[in-house]
Amino acid sequence: MTRHELSLLALTVCVGILCGLLAGCEDRFRYPCQDPKNWELAECKPPICTATGTCPDQLIKPEQEKK
């Protein structure tokens, strides 16, 4: 293998790994109540969420909660 072919192979492998890592990216929430779509659920409202410490006001920064 020539030096040029080896460089091309290394670049191809790096690009492939990068594409694979980026393909796995998506929005995920650690707790269901962090997702604004779930804020109306019973489990995300007191007193249920208070007992587990997963109320939206406990999990979200104040500036994000207004959105």
C-alpha positions in Angstrom: 0.0 0.0 0.0 1.3 3.4 -0.9 1.4 6.3 1.5 -1.4 8.0 -0.4 -3.7 4.9 -0.3 -3.0 4.6 3.5 -3.9 8.2 4.1 -7.1 7.8 2.0 -8.0 4.7 4.0 -7.4 6.5 7.3 -9.6 9.4 6.2 -12.4 7.1 5.1 -12.3 5.3 8.4 -12.4 8.6 10.4 -15.3 9.9 8.3 -17.2 6.6 8.8 -16.7 6.8 12.6 -17.8 10.4 12.7 -20.9 9.7 10.6 -21.8 6.8 12.9 -21.5 8.9 16.0 -23.5 11.7 14.6 -26.3 9.3 13.5 -26.8 8.3 17.1 -27.6 11.9 18.2 -31.1 12.8 19.2 -33.0 14.7 21.9 -33.3 12.6 25.0 -34.5 13.4 28.4 -33.2 11.8 31.6 -36.6 12.2 33.2 -40.0 12.2 31.5 -41.0 15.4 33.2 -38.0 17.3 31.6 -39.8 17.0 28.3 -42.3 19.9 27.9 -44.7 17.6 26.1 -45.2 15.7 29.4 -45.7 18.6 31.7 -49.5 18.1 31.7 -49.3 14.4 32.8 -50.3 13.6 36.3 -46.9 12.2 37.1 -45.4 15.6 36.4 -47.7 17.5 38.7 -47.5 17.8 42.5 -47.9 15.9 44.8 -46.7 12.9 42.7 -43.6 14.6 41.2 -42.8 16.2 44.6 -42.2 12.8 46.1 -39.9 11.7 43.4 -38.2 15.0 42.9 -39.1 15.1 39.2 -41.3 18.2 39.0 -40.5 20.3 35.9 -39.7 23.4 38.1 -37.0 21.2 39.9 -35.5 19.8 36.7 -35.6 22.8 34.3 -33.6 26.0 34.5 -36.0 29.0 35.0 -35.1 30.6 31.6 -36.0 27.3 29.8 -39.3 26.8 31.6 -40.8 30.0 30.1 -40.5 28.7 26.5 
